[in-house]
Amino acid sequence: MAILKLYSDIQTEEQKSVARWWGEVEGTSFNDVAAFCEALPDDDPVIELHLHSNGGSVSEGWSIYDRLRATGKEIHAIVEGKAASMATVILMAAPKENRRSYENAEILIHNPYILTGGTFTADELARLEREMRKDQDKILDLYVDRCSDEDDDDEKRNALREELQKVMDEDVYITPARAMELGLIGEIIPPVSAKADGHSFKPNKVKEMKDEKTEVKQSLLNKMLAKLGFKSIDEVKFGMDLNTADGQTLTVEREEGSPEVGDKATPDGEHVMPDGSTIVVVEGVITEIKPADTGADGDGDGKKGDDDDPDDEVAALQARIEKLEAENEDLKKQLKEAGKNAKSVEDMKVLNAVAMAGGADKVLAKIQSNYKPATRKVDKVPGERGDELTGMAKELADLKAGKLRNKGGRYIPVKSE
């Protein structure tokens, strides 16, 4: 939202130059507003106009009004202190429902007039009157058009025109409440802060606003759930995803721990896990967990006894190798088609262990270090009775006792003669 603050008189460029020459405060011209409009980004749809102005040049005021409406933006206007004369024309750039005023602001509409000290002939005065009447009707037409409701008939519009003309004839400031009756504004902004006079937002209004926000959030949540195929949040089930030996995913409705018979899981079927066990899922429920099959005699060939015939063993192993190679090729094709990167069996075991432990966060939280640094040994001071000399202290004592001598920067024992 772009904010335009009109906090000065409406002046032509010539009037601004004169004000600048005399060191007075410059006003706002059409060029200023045009530059503002040209700088508006295309993706910003709203202009918020803040008014605190005595009005000013008629031609500049109409030009600013036209330029703002030519932007095609949604215009909001707020009367902050006062809006007088041509400032009320600029106020009309916003539709009635978007025109607001603070409760202590003032609004003034009046008939056009000129300030001059010159001399005029009768014909010049007559011409000047016609021009001013034309400007007056033009401004009044705008007020009637922008202050009426769409469904107002001609009778209502004519009545409003007469009432607005009376206010223009009076040439006095009116209150926001009166301006709202005339349709010059559509809303009075109440103060936000609590005051002694009781002007504040009522608690029930705040509660209504909160309820509306809650309803909006709930509506968005329901839309998101519907896109995922759920009717309500109660249908959403949370669980852990385990990797199977063939690179697929088995979802078990359990936050942590090993899968058990009776747990809900998807998809249906027999799922061989990286550790060799098989989890059987029927109609969304784990019905059986088969341990890894190592064979009756532990050699993996599924035959009893240790006196297997060598030729039979070789044939069985060869058949198993061929089967595994075929399965391996099939898995490679599946992974390539799915665009996945194959994980090693050990990787999948680790991932499954982390999932069953409750996730990475819980696993990391349990990791603690029991390492304690060894206490530093301090050489005891020699000469104290009962102390055992160690390290450098012992060398120093032996050196003083003549048991060591320096040879090439090293201390060596002195041989006893």
N, C-alpha and C positions, 0 to 999 in steps of 0.2 A: 504494500500500500504506500503510495506517494502522498506526502503531506505538503500542502501549499498554505503558507501563513501570510494572510493579507492584514498586516497590523499597521497600516499607514493610509494616508489620503490617496485617492486615485488621481494621478497626474499625467499630463502629456509629457513628452520628452523635453519640450521647451520649458514647461513649468519646473521640471526637475533641474534643468540647467540653471534657472533663476534661483531656485532654492540652494543649489550648490554654490552659486556665486555669493549669496548673502550668508552662507554658513548655516542655513536652516536644514531641518530634516527633510530628506528627499522622500517622495511618495513612491507608489507602485504604478508602473505604466504597462501598456499592452505588450511592449517589447519584453519586459521582465517575465510576464506570464507565458508569452509565446516561447521564450527560451526554456522555461520550466517544462512546458508540454513537449517540446522537441526532444528533451533529455529523458523522457519517460521510456522505460523498457517496454517492449511489446508484450511481454508475459506478465506485466503487472496490471491487473484489470481495474484497480480502484484508485480514485483520487479523494483525499480527505481535505476539505477546504476549511481553514480556521479564520474567522472574521472578527476583527476589532478595528473598525474603520468609520470615519466621518463621511465617507463618500467622496465626491469630487467631480471630475470631468465626465460629462454625459457621453461623449463620443468614445472615450477610453473605456468607460464602464460597459457600454454595449459591445465593444470589440472584445473585451475580456470574457464576457458572457458567451459570445459566439465561439470564441477559441476553446473554451473549456468544453462546451457541448460537442464541438467538432472532433474531440479526441475519441469519442465513442466509449469512453471509460464510464464505469459506474461511479457517480459523484455523490459524496456525502459532505454536508456542510454543518458547521457548528458555530453559533454566535457566542463568542466568549466574553466580550465586554459590551460592545454595541455594534449595530449595523444600521447605518443611516444613509438616506438618499440613494446614490447609485450603488452603494454596497449591498442594498437590498435587492437590486436588480441582479447583481452577481450571485447573491444568495439563491435566486431562482434557478440557477444552473443545475441545482440538485432537485430531484423530485420531492414532493411534499413529505413522503414517508421517510426520506433521508435528510430532512432539514430539522436540526435540533438546536436548542438554546439552553444555556445555563439559566437557573431560576432567577438570578439577579441581573441578567443582561437587559439591554434596552434596544428597542427597534423603532426606527423613524422612517415613515414614508410621507412624501409631500409633493406638491406641485413644483415643476421646474421654475427656476428664477435666475436672473442675471444680476451681476453687480457691475455697475458702470457709472461713470461721472460725466459722460459725454452729452451732447445735445442731439435731438432727433426731430425730424419733421413729422407731421401727422401721417404721411404715407409710410415713412420708415417705422413709425410706431405700429401702424396697422400690419405691416409685413412682419415685424417682430412678434406681434401677438399671434398671428397665424402660425408661425413657426413654433412658438412655445406651446400653443394649443395642440399642435400636431405631436410634439414630444410628450406632452401630458397624456394624450390619448394612447400613444404607443406604450408608455410605461403602464398605464392602467389596464390596457389589453393584456399585457404580459402577466400582471398580478392576477387578473380574473382567470386566465388560462392555466396558470401554474398553481393557483390556490383552490380551484374547483375540483370536485371529484368527477370521475369519468361518467358516472351515471346521473350527474346533475342535469336537469332540463333547463330550457331557456329561462324559465321563470326564476329558478334558483340562481342562475348566473347573473341575471339582471339585478336581482336583489343584492347579490354579493358586490356587484359593480357599484351600486349606489352607496353601499356601506363603506367600501374601500375609498370612494371619492370623498365621503364625509371626513374620513380619517386623514386623507391627504390635505383636505382644506384646513383641518385643525392644526396641522404642522407641529405635532407634539410627540414626544417619545411615549410609546406604549409598552406595557409589560409583556413578558412571554406568554402569560395566560391569555391576554387579549389577542396577541399575535396568533396564538393557536386557534382561537375562535374564528379568526379571519382566514385561516389556512396558510398564513405566511410561514409557519413552522408546523411540524407534525408531532413534535415531542419536546418535553421539558426534561432536562437531565437532572436527576436528584443528586445531592451531595453524597459521596461515598462514605466519608468519615463520620463517626457518631458525634453528635453535638447535643448541647443542653436543650435545644429547641425541639429535639425529637426527630430531626431529619436524619434518617439512616435507613439502610436496607433492612427490611423486616426479616426475622429468622425464618418465617414460613416461606418467604420468597427465595432465600438462600437454599432452603431445603428442596424447593421445587427445582432450582437450577441443578442441584446435586443429583436429584432423581432423574432429570433429563439426561445428564451426562452418563449416569449409570445405564439408562435405557439405551443410549447410543452405543456404549461399549458392549452391552449385551447383544444388541442387534448385530454389530460387527463380528462378535464371537460366533453367533449362530450362523452367519453367512460363511465364515471360514470353515466351521465344522461341516456345513452342508456340502462345501466343495470337496471336503475329504471323505464324504460319504457317511457322516454321522448325524443323527437327529439331535443329540444333546451331548453335553460334556460327560454325562454318566456312561455313554457308550464307548468313550475313549479308554482304552486299556494301555497301561504302561508295563514294559518288561525289558528283558535283556536280550540282546542279539548274539547268538553263538554261531561261530563258523563251523561248517561241516567239512569233512575230509575232501569233498569234491568242490570246495570253494563257494558253496551256497550258504544261505543264512537261515538259521532256525530261531524264531522268536518265541521265547518262553515268558509267560506272565509271572515273573518273579523278580524282585529287586536285587536279590543276592542269594548266594548259596547254590548248591548243585541241583539240577533239575530232578524232580521226583515224579513218580507215577501219580497221576491225578492233576498235575499242573496243566493249565491251558497253554496251548502252543500252536503255532502255524509255521509252515503249511503241513497238511496231512502227508503221511508216507513214512518210510523207514529211512532214517537219517544216520549215516555212518559218521561218527565223530573222529577227530584226529587221534584220539587215544585208542581207537579200535572198537569202542563200544557203539551200540546202535540204539537210537531212540525212536520208538514207534509212536506215531501220532495218528489217532483215528478220530474223525469228527471234531477236531480242535482240542483233543485231550490226549496227554501222554498215557498210553495204556501199558507200555512195557519198556524197560531199559535193559538191553542185552549186553552183558560184559564182553570184553574183547575175546575172540575165539583163538586160542593158541594150540588147539588140538588136544587129544586125549593123553598123549605122552609128552607133550610139551615141545615137540619138534616142529610143529606147525603144519604137518601134512595130514592131520585129522585121522591118523591110523594109530591103533593101540600097539604098544610094545616097542622095543628098541632094536628088534631084529628084522627091520624092514629089508626087503630085497633091494640091493643097490640099483638094479636096472629100473625097478618100479619107482624108486625115489628120484632117479634122474629124469624119468619120463614125466613124473608128477611136477618136478621143479621146472622142467622145460615148458610144460603146459601152463603152469602158473606165470612163468616169465612172459610167455606170449600173451596171456590174458591181461597181465599188468601193462604190457607195452601197448596193447590195443586200448585199454582204459586210459592210459596216459595220453595217447594221441587224441582220443575222444575229448578228454578234458581240455587239452590245448586248443582244440577247435572251438569248444564251448566258451572258453575264456577269451579267445580272439574275437569271436562273434559278439560277445557281450562287452568287449572293450575293457576288460578288467585285468589287473595285474595279479598274477597268481602268487599266493602267499605260501610259504613253506609250512610243513606240518608243525614244526616247532613254533613258528610265529603264531599259527592259529591256536595252538595249545596255550601259549602265553595270553593271547587276547581273550580266550574263553575263561582262563583262570581269573583275569582281571574283571571280566564281566560278572562272574559268579561271586566275586568278592565284594561286589557292590559298586564297581566303577573305579576309575583312576583316582578320584579324589579320596575315596575311603582307603584305598591301598596306600597312597602316599602318606595319609595321615597316620597310618599304623607304623610306618617306617621310622625307627628311632636308632640313634647311635649310642652304644654302650662304651665307646672308646674313652679311656681315661689316660691322659699323659702320665708317663712315669715321673716320679718325684726326683728332682735334680739332686744329685749327690754333691755335698759340699765338703771340701777338704777340711779336716779338723786342724785347729791351730796347734802347731807343735809346741812342746814344752810343758803342756798340761798333763799332770799325772793321770795315768790310766787311759789316755787317748791313744787310739791306734792310728798311726800315720799312713795316709794313702795319697796316691797321685803326686802332684807337684809338691805338696808339703813334705812328703817322704823324701823326694829328691833333694829338696832344700836342706833338710836335716842331715842327709847323708853327705851332701856337699860340705856343710859346715863341720861335720865330724871327720872329714878327710877320707871318706869311703868312696867318693866320686871325684873325678877330675875332668876338666874340659879339654876335649880333643877335637879340633876342627868344628867347633860349634855343637858338639855332642858330648854328653856326660857318660863316661865309662867308669866301671868299677876300678878301684885301685887294688892291684894285686898285693896281697900280704907277703912280705919278705920273710 
